[in-house]
Amino acid sequence: MSQTSDNSRTFRVLNLTDSVKSQLEKLNVVVTQHENVNYIEMSTSENIASVREILDSNEIKYKQCSYSTFVRFKDSLTVEQLNQTASELCENVNILYSRVDENNHTGKLVVDRLEDYNKLKNSTGEINFYRFSPLNVPRVQNRNYQGRSEGGETREWQTVQPRRSGSPRNTTVRGQYTQHSEQQNTYSNIVRGESNRRGRGGASRGGFSRGAFRGGPPASA
């Protein structure tokens, strides 16, 4: 079952004129406004095509909405059982998308009305519904996929290429570390030889030069 909002009974419209509102009222739809954004809701899917036709003929931009929930449950569940639970909690619900993850304890369910979305989130029982977020989705080991969010609620999956063992980053770090170790060994040998040479000369105060102590090249004798 692919996720799509084409069958949603909720339309989001930015600029809605009074004349268009009058046309929509004849279709027995509900028009609400929130923060200068208009929402058109209908109880059945029969008027979706008619609403599209009115908006398109008046050159009004719109977007059909969807509301995603993250589902968590203890016992194993099928997609059919998940849909049945949502239908029992929300009368006349229109499920746009549903799935059960491989672990059989989480899933996703998408509806088309804010009222049904709130009912699912506020419900209590063996199946819990939460606001969908990529942070809620459990990561499966050895599964080379990552979430991608586009266009609000819609989320797809894209393949992630595994990093090669001989990547330039690992080679560069390893090479710097090896070079640094070789330099330290070289400086240690020079410092050791300088100390022995000064010791043979009987200099009691001429241990290490300042440069050699900091790891730099030894000072000239």
N, C-alpha and C positions, 0 to 999 in steps of 0.2 A: 504494500500500500504506500504510494508516494504521497508526500506532503504537498498540498496546494491549497490556495485560498480562493480558487475560482468559484467554489460552491458556498462561500461564506454568505451569511445573511446579514452581515454588518458592513456598511460602507463608511469610509472616512473621507469627508469632503472638506476642502479648505474654504472655497467661495461658493456659497449656495444662495441664490437670489430668491426673492419672495415668489416670483412667478413659477420657478421650478418647485418650490415647496408646495405650492397649490396643486401642481400636477402629481407630486408624490403622494399627497394626502388622499387622493382618489384611489390609490393602490392599497390603502389600509396599512401604511407603514408608520413608524414612530421616528420623528426627527428630534434629536437632542443636540445641545451645544455645550462644549466644554473648552474654555480657553481659546475662543475664536475658531474652534474646530467643530464641524458638524458631523454627527453620526446618524446614519440611517439604519434602522433595524426593522426586521420583519419576522413574523412568527413562522412562516413557511418558506420553502425554497422556490415556490411557484412564481413569485414575483421578482426573482433575481434578474431574469432577462429583461423584464419590463423596466426595472430601475436602471439597468445599464443603458437601455435604449434612450430613456429620458435624459440621462446625464450626458451621453455621447452626442445626442442631437443638439444639446445646448452648449457643447464644447466645455464641459466642466470636468476638471481632473478629479479623479477619485482613486481610492485604494481599498480593496476588500481586506478586512481584518481577520486575524486569527489570534487565539490566546493559548499559549503552550503551558503545559503542566509537567513537572517531573514527578514520576510515580515511584513509590517505594512500598514494598510488601514483603512479608516474612516468608510465606509459603509460595511454592511455585504457582505460576499463573499463566494462562494462555491469553492471546490477544482477544479472543472471543469473550472470555470471562472478564477481561478488563473493560471491554466495551459494554458488556451487560451491567457491570457495576456502575459505570457512568450513566447509563440509561435509567437505572433505578434511582440514582441520586438527583438527576436533572430530567425533568419531564420535557419531552419533545426536544432532546438534545441532538445536535448535528455534529457528529464526530468527523473532523477533517482528516485526522491522521492518528494512528495509534501503533505502538510497538512494545514488545517485551525484549529486554536486553538478554545477552547470552548467559548472564549470571542467574536469570530467572528470579531476581529479587528487585529489579528496577525497570523502569520503562518510561515512555513518553506518551502523552495524550493531548491532542489539540482540538479545541472547540471554537465555535465562531461567534459566540455571544459572551459579553462581559458578565452577564448575570449567571450563566452556567459556570463560567470560570471561577467566580467567587463562591458558588455553591460547592464546587469540588474542593477548593482550598479550605473551606470552613468545615468540611465533613470530617467526622471521626469514625474510626473503625480499623479493620485489619489492613486496609489499603489507604495510604496517605498520599495526598496530592499537594505539591509545592509549586511555587513559581519556578518556571524552567530557567536554568542558567547553566552555561558550560561548566561552571565550578561544581555543580551538583552531579555531573555525569561521572561515574567511576571510571578510572583508567584501567584498561585491560592490558596485562603484560603481553609482550610479543605481538601487539596489534598496532601496525604502522598506520594509524589514522589520527587525525587531529580535527577538532571542531572548527567550523568557519561560519561566521554570522554575516548574513547579507539581507538587507531590506527588512529590518525590524525583527520579527519573530522567526522568520525562516532560517533554518540552519541545515547545512549539508556537511558532507565529509569529503576530505581530500587526502590523497595518498601522501605520506611523508617518506622521502628518500632516506634510507639509513646511512649514517656516516661511515665512510670507509676507514679501515684500520690504519691505512697509510696516508691520512689526510695531511695537508701542508701544515696545519696548526700543530699536530703532534710532532711532526718531523722538526719543525722550527724550534719548539720548546726543548725537545730532546737534544738537538744540536747545540743550542745555547748552553744547556746544562753541562754537556760533555766538554765544550770549550772552556767553560768557566772552571771546571774541575781540573783540566789539564793546566790552565794558568796557575791555579792554586798550587798544584804539585810542583810546577816549575819554580815559582817563587819560594816555596818551602825548601826546595833543594838549594837554591841560591843563598837563602838566609842561613841554612844550616852550614853551608860551606863558608860563608862570611864569618859566622860565629866561631867555627873551628880555626879559621886562619888567624882571627884576632886572639883566640885563646892561646894559640901556639906562640904568639908574639908577646905574651905576658901582660896584655892590656886588661886591667881589672875593671875599667869603666866602659869598655867598648863593646857591649853586648850586641844589641840589635839597632840598626839604623831606624829612623822614624818612618821612612818610606816603606821599608820591609815590614814593619809591624802592622801597617794599615793594608797590607796586601798589594802594594804597588811595587814597582821595580826597586831594587836595592840602591841605596845612595853610594856614590863613588867613594872609594877609600881615600 
